Amino acid sequence: TSSTSTSAPISGTSRRFADAFSSLLRHGRHLGPALSRLAQIAPNFDLDPSTPGNGYRSLM
């Protein structure tokens, strides 16, 4: 099989998009412990027992 690649220059928009996602990934790694803790306690704060996840869990 052969792979295809383009030799077109990378646009400023493409570079900013890639940089933004790299930043999200970098910062997201630090959120893991906080999100784990939030996942443990969030069910206590559901706004309506018949609709789980409508409280803080909607943030995750």
Jmol script that loads the backbone (N, CA, C; Angstrom):
load data "model"
ATOM      1  N   THR A   1       0.843  -1.183   0.000  1.00  0.00           N
ATOM      2  CA  THR A   1       0.000   0.000   0.000  1.00  0.00           C
ATOM      3  C   THR A   1       0.878   1.231   0.000  1.00  0.00           C
ATOM      4  N   SER A   2       0.339   2.286  -0.510  1.00  0.00           N
ATOM      5  CA  SER A   2       1.095   3.531  -0.508  1.00  0.00           C
ATOM      6  C   SER A   2       0.301   4.587   0.234  1.00  0.00           C
ATOM      7  N   SER A   3       1.009   5.483   0.834  1.00  0.00           N
ATOM      8  CA  SER A   3       0.326   6.561   1.536  1.00  0.00           C
ATOM      9  C   SER A   3       0.433   7.820   0.697  1.00  0.00           C
ATOM     10  N   THR A   4      -0.596   8.610   0.776  1.00  0.00           N
ATOM     11  CA  THR A   4      -0.581   9.862   0.034  1.00  0.00           C
ATOM     12  C   THR A   4      -0.377  10.999   1.006  1.00  0.00           C
ATOM     13  N   SER A   5       0.348  11.984   0.562  1.00  0.00           N
ATOM     14  CA  SER A   5       0.539  13.168   1.382  1.00  0.00           C
ATOM     15  C   SER A   5       0.499  14.377   0.473  1.00  0.00           C
ATOM     16  N   THR A   6       0.169  15.475   1.043  1.00  0.00           N
ATOM     17  CA  THR A   6       0.121  16.697   0.256  1.00  0.00           C
ATOM     18  C   THR A   6       1.355  17.516   0.560  1.00  0.00           C
ATOM     19  N   SER A   7       1.781  18.252  -0.410  1.00  0.00           N
ATOM     20  CA  SER A   7       2.942  19.107  -0.201  1.00  0.00           C
ATOM     21  C   SER A   7       2.530  20.571  -0.098  1.00  0.00           C
ATOM     22  N   ALA A   8       1.241  20.799   0.071  1.00  0.00           N
ATOM     23  CA  ALA A   8       0.745  22.167   0.197  1.00  0.00           C
ATOM     24  C   ALA A   8       1.251  22.775   1.500  1.00  0.00           C
ATOM     25  N   PRO A   9       1.568  24.045   1.472  1.00  0.00           N
ATOM     26  CA  PRO A   9       2.020  24.691   2.715  1.00  0.00           C
ATOM     27  C   PRO A   9       0.906  24.728   3.758  1.00  0.00           C
ATOM     28  N   ILE A  10       1.300  24.686   4.997  1.00  0.00           N
ATOM     29  CA  ILE A  10       0.335  24.730   6.095  1.00  0.00           C
ATOM     30  C   ILE A  10      -0.120  26.176   6.281  1.00  0.00           C
ATOM     31  N   SER A  11      -1.418  26.362   6.293  1.00  0.00           N
ATOM     32  CA  SER A  11      -1.952  27.720   6.438  1.00  0.00           C
ATOM     33  C   SER A  11      -1.885  28.169   7.892  1.00  0.00           C
ATOM     34  N   GLY A  12      -1.998  29.466   8.091  1.00  0.00           N
ATOM     35  CA  GLY A  12      -2.024  30.013   9.442  1.00  0.00           C
ATOM     36  C   GLY A  12      -3.197  29.475  10.235  1.00  0.00           C
ATOM     37  N   THR A  13      -4.331  29.319   9.561  1.00  0.00           N
ATOM     38  CA  THR A  13      -5.519  28.782  10.231  1.00  0.00           C
ATOM     39  C   THR A  13      -5.280  27.350  10.677  1.00  0.00           C
ATOM     40  N   SER A  14      -4.671  26.547   9.810  1.00  0.00           N
ATOM     41  CA  SER A  14      -4.369  25.153  10.167  1.00  0.00           C
ATOM     42  C   SER A  14      -3.419  25.089  11.352  1.00  0.00           C
ATOM     43  N   ARG A  15      -2.421  25.948  11.344  1.00  0.00           N
ATOM     44  CA  ARG A  15      -1.446  25.962  12.432  1.00  0.00           C
ATOM     45  C   ARG A  15      -2.118  26.353  13.744  1.00  0.00           C
ATOM     46  N   ARG A  16      -2.965  27.382  13.727  1.00  0.00           N
ATOM     47  CA  ARG A  16      -3.662  27.813  14.952  1.00  0.00           C
ATOM     48  C   ARG A  16      -4.598  26.717  15.457  1.00  0.00           C
ATOM     49  N   PHE A  17      -5.276  26.031  14.538  1.00  0.00           N
ATOM     50  CA  PHE A  17      -6.174  24.936  14.899  1.00  0.00           C
ATOM     51  C   PHE A  17      -5.382  23.818  15.588  1.00  0.00           C
ATOM     52  N   ALA A  18      -4.260  23.438  14.984  1.00  0.00           N
ATOM     53  CA  ALA A  18      -3.424  22.383  15.567  1.00  0.00           C
ATOM     54  C   ALA A  18      -2.867  22.817  16.921  1.00  0.00           C
ATOM     55  N   ASP A  19      -2.444  24.073  17.023  1.00  0.00           N
ATOM     56  CA  ASP A  19      -1.924  24.580  18.299  1.00  0.00           C
ATOM     57  C   ASP A  19      -2.994  24.577  19.383  1.00  0.00           C
ATOM     58  N   ALA A  20      -4.222  24.940  19.008  1.00  0.00           N
ATOM     59  CA  ALA A  20      -5.320  24.961  19.982  1.00  0.00           C
ATOM     60  C   ALA A  20      -5.594  23.557  20.516  1.00  0.00           C
ATOM     61  N   PHE A  21      -5.612  22.553  19.631  1.00  0.00           N
ATOM     62  CA  PHE A  21      -5.864  21.188  20.087  1.00  0.00           C
ATOM     63  C   PHE A  21      -4.700  20.653  20.911  1.00  0.00           C
ATOM     64  N   SER A  22      -3.485  21.019  20.549  1.00  0.00           N
ATOM     65  CA  SER A  22      -2.334  20.611  21.362  1.00  0.00           C
ATOM     66  C   SER A  22      -2.444  21.187  22.765  1.00  0.00           C
ATOM     67  N   SER A  23      -2.869  22.426  22.849  1.00  0.00           N
ATOM     68  CA  SER A  23      -3.045  23.073  24.149  1.00  0.00           C
ATOM     69  C   SER A  23      -4.149  22.396  24.954  1.00  0.00           C
ATOM     70  N   LEU A  24      -5.252  22.068  24.294  1.00  0.00           N
ATOM     71  CA  LEU A  24      -6.344  21.361  24.981  1.00  0.00           C
ATOM     72  C   LEU A  24      -5.869  20.024  25.533  1.00  0.00           C
ATOM     73  N   LEU A  25      -5.118  19.281  24.743  1.00  0.00           N
ATOM     74  CA  LEU A  25      -4.602  17.993  25.211  1.00  0.00           C
ATOM     75  C   LEU A  25      -3.662  18.174  26.396  1.00  0.00           C
ATOM     76  N   ARG A  26      -2.790  19.148  26.298  1.00  0.00           N
ATOM     77  CA  ARG A  26      -1.822  19.400  27.368  1.00  0.00           C
ATOM     78  C   ARG A  26      -2.533  19.761  28.673  1.00  0.00           C
ATOM     79  N   HIS A  27      -3.495  20.653  28.609  1.00  0.00           N
ATOM     80  CA  HIS A  27      -4.221  21.064  29.807  1.00  0.00           C
ATOM     81  C   HIS A  27      -5.177  19.977  30.289  1.00  0.00           C
ATOM     82  N   GLY A  28      -5.736  19.226  29.367  1.00  0.00           N
ATOM     83  CA  GLY A  28      -6.675  18.170  29.723  1.00  0.00           C
ATOM     84  C   GLY A  28      -6.052  17.090  30.583  1.00  0.00           C
ATOM     85  N   ARG A  29      -4.777  16.838  30.373  1.00  0.00           N
ATOM     86  CA  ARG A  29      -4.088  15.823  31.185  1.00  0.00           C
ATOM     87  C   ARG A  29      -4.078  16.192  32.664  1.00  0.00           C
ATOM     88  N   HIS A  30      -4.071  17.474  32.948  1.00  0.00           N
ATOM     89  CA  HIS A  30      -4.051  17.930  34.339  1.00  0.00           C
ATOM     90  C   HIS A  30      -5.441  17.906  34.973  1.00  0.00           C
ATOM     91  N   LEU A  31      -6.463  17.785  34.167  1.00  0.00           N
ATOM     92  CA  LEU A  31      -7.830  17.787  34.686  1.00  0.00           C
ATOM     93  C   LEU A  31      -8.286  16.410  35.160  1.00  0.00           C
ATOM     94  N   GLY A  32      -7.566  15.373  34.808  1.00  0.00           N
ATOM     95  CA  GLY A  32      -7.960  14.011  35.145  1.00  0.00           C
ATOM     96  C   GLY A  32      -8.324  13.803  36.600  1.00  0.00           C
ATOM     97  N   PRO A  33      -7.443  14.138  37.547  1.00  0.00           N
ATOM     98  CA  PRO A  33      -7.767  13.925  38.960  1.00  0.00           C
ATOM     99  C   PRO A  33      -9.005  14.703  39.408  1.00  0.00           C
ATOM    100  N   ALA A  34      -9.139  15.932  38.954  1.00  0.00           N
ATOM    101  CA  ALA A  34     -10.303  16.732  39.347  1.00  0.00           C
ATOM    102  C   ALA A  34     -11.582  16.140  38.769  1.00  0.00           C
ATOM    103  N   LEU A  35     -11.531  15.685  37.524  1.00  0.00           N
ATOM    104  CA  LEU A  35     -12.724  15.089  36.915  1.00  0.00           C
ATOM    105  C   LEU A  35     -13.088  13.770  37.578  1.00  0.00           C
ATOM    106  N   SER A  36     -12.090  13.011  37.996  1.00  0.00           N
ATOM    107  CA  SER A  36     -12.372  11.758  38.711  1.00  0.00           C
ATOM    108  C   SER A  36     -13.114  12.041  40.011  1.00  0.00           C
ATOM    109  N   ARG A  37     -12.660  13.045  40.726  1.00  0.00           N
ATOM    110  CA  ARG A  37     -13.320  13.408  41.989  1.00  0.00           C
ATOM    111  C   ARG A  37     -14.728  13.921  41.727  1.00  0.00           C
ATOM    112  N   LEU A  38     -14.884  14.759  40.716  1.00  0.00           N
ATOM    113  CA  LEU A  38     -16.204  15.280  40.368  1.00  0.00           C
ATOM    114  C   LEU A  38     -17.148  14.142  39.977  1.00  0.00           C
ATOM    115  N   ALA A  39     -16.638  13.154  39.259  1.00  0.00           N
ATOM    116  CA  ALA A  39     -17.468  12.014  38.858  1.00  0.00           C
ATOM    117  C   ALA A  39     -17.963  11.228  40.073  1.00  0.00           C
ATOM    118  N   GLN A  40     -17.177  11.213  41.141  1.00  0.00           N
ATOM    119  CA  GLN A  40     -17.580  10.494  42.350  1.00  0.00           C
ATOM    120  C   GLN A  40     -18.703  11.204  43.091  1.00  0.00           C
ATOM    121  N   ILE A  41     -18.646  12.517  43.153  1.00  0.00           N
ATOM    122  CA  ILE A  41     -19.629  13.245  43.960  1.00  0.00           C
ATOM    123  C   ILE A  41     -20.774  13.852  43.157  1.00  0.00           C
ATOM    124  N   ALA A  42     -20.627  13.941  41.843  1.00  0.00           N
ATOM    125  CA  ALA A  42     -21.646  14.596  41.011  1.00  0.00           C
ATOM    126  C   ALA A  42     -23.041  13.994  41.150  1.00  0.00           C
ATOM    127  N   PRO A  43     -23.186  12.671  41.267  1.00  0.00           N
ATOM    128  CA  PRO A  43     -24.541  12.126  41.397  1.00  0.00           C
ATOM    129  C   PRO A  43     -25.313  12.681  42.594  1.00  0.00           C
ATOM    130  N   ASN A  44     -24.604  13.152  43.607  1.00  0.00           N
ATOM    131  CA  ASN A  44     -25.276  13.740  44.772  1.00  0.00           C
ATOM    132  C   ASN A  44     -25.974  15.050  44.440  1.00  0.00           C
ATOM    133  N   PHE A  45     -25.632  15.628  43.313  1.00  0.00           N
ATOM    134  CA  PHE A  45     -26.144  16.947  42.967  1.00  0.00           C
ATOM    135  C   PHE A  45     -27.006  16.954  41.709  1.00  0.00           C
ATOM    136  N   ASP A  46     -27.471  15.778  41.273  1.00  0.00           N
ATOM    137  CA  ASP A  46     -28.395  15.749  40.143  1.00  0.00           C
ATOM    138  C   ASP A  46     -29.625  16.560  40.510  1.00  0.00           C
ATOM    139  N   LEU A  47     -30.089  17.354  39.582  1.00  0.00           N
ATOM    140  CA  LEU A  47     -31.217  18.240  39.861  1.00  0.00           C
ATOM    141  C   LEU A  47     -32.541  17.504  39.940  1.00  0.00           C
ATOM    142  N   ASP A  48     -32.618  16.373  39.248  1.00  0.00           N
ATOM    143  CA  ASP A  48     -33.867  15.622  39.180  1.00  0.00           C
ATOM    144  C   ASP A  48     -33.534  14.135  39.214  1.00  0.00           C
ATOM    145  N   PRO A  49     -33.958  13.401  40.233  1.00  0.00           N
ATOM    146  CA  PRO A  49     -33.606  11.983  40.348  1.00  0.00           C
ATOM    147  C   PRO A  49     -34.021  11.137  39.146  1.00  0.00           C
ATOM    148  N   SER A  50     -35.054  11.543  38.434  1.00  0.00           N
ATOM    149  CA  SER A  50     -35.495  10.744  37.289  1.00  0.00           C
ATOM    150  C   SER A  50     -34.695  11.055  36.025  1.00  0.00           C
ATOM    151  N   THR A  51     -33.820  12.049  36.087  1.00  0.00           N
ATOM    152  CA  THR A  51     -32.980  12.398  34.941  1.00  0.00           C
ATOM    153  C   THR A  51     -31.532  12.498  35.411  1.00  0.00           C
ATOM    154  N   PRO A  52     -30.859  11.355  35.595  1.00  0.00           N
ATOM    155  CA  PRO A  52     -29.486  11.383  36.074  1.00  0.00           C
ATOM    156  C   PRO A  52     -28.583  12.163  35.112  1.00  0.00           C
ATOM    157  N   GLY A  53     -27.631  12.853  35.668  1.00  0.00           N
ATOM    158  CA  GLY A  53     -26.657  13.561  34.849  1.00  0.00           C
ATOM    159  C   GLY A  53     -27.049  14.967  34.466  1.00  0.00           C
ATOM    160  N   ASN A  54     -28.152  15.473  35.005  1.00  0.00           N
ATOM    161  CA  ASN A  54     -28.573  16.813  34.611  1.00  0.00           C
ATOM    162  C   ASN A  54     -28.000  17.894  35.515  1.00  0.00           C
ATOM    163  N   GLY A  55     -27.140  17.503  36.436  1.00  0.00           N
ATOM    164  CA  GLY A  55     -26.494  18.476  37.322  1.00  0.00           C
ATOM    165  C   GLY A  55     -25.047  18.660  36.900  1.00  0.00           C
ATOM    166  N   TYR A  56     -24.129  18.488  37.843  1.00  0.00           N
ATOM    167  CA  TYR A  56     -22.717  18.694  37.556  1.00  0.00           C
ATOM    168  C   TYR A  56     -22.177  17.720  36.517  1.00  0.00           C
ATOM    169  N   ARG A  57     -22.764  16.542  36.397  1.00  0.00           N
ATOM    170  CA  ARG A  57     -22.248  15.575  35.424  1.00  0.00           C
ATOM    171  C   ARG A  57     -22.375  16.074  33.996  1.00  0.00           C
ATOM    172  N   SER A  58     -23.244  17.044  33.762  1.00  0.00           N
ATOM    173  CA  SER A  58     -23.343  17.577  32.408  1.00  0.00           C
ATOM    174  C   SER A  58     -22.085  18.355  32.029  1.00  0.00           C
ATOM    175  N   LEU A  59     -21.252  18.698  33.006  1.00  0.00           N
ATOM    176  CA  LEU A  59     -19.997  19.390  32.727  1.00  0.00           C
ATOM    177  C   LEU A  59     -18.913  18.447  32.228  1.00  0.00           C
ATOM    178  N   MET A  60     -19.089  17.159  32.474  1.00  0.00           N
ATOM    179  CA  MET A  60     -18.030  16.209  32.123  1.00  0.00           C
ATOM    180  C   MET A  60     -18.207  15.643  30.749  1.00  0.00           C
TER     181      MET A  60
END
end "model"
wireframe off; spacefill off
backbone 0.3
color backbone group
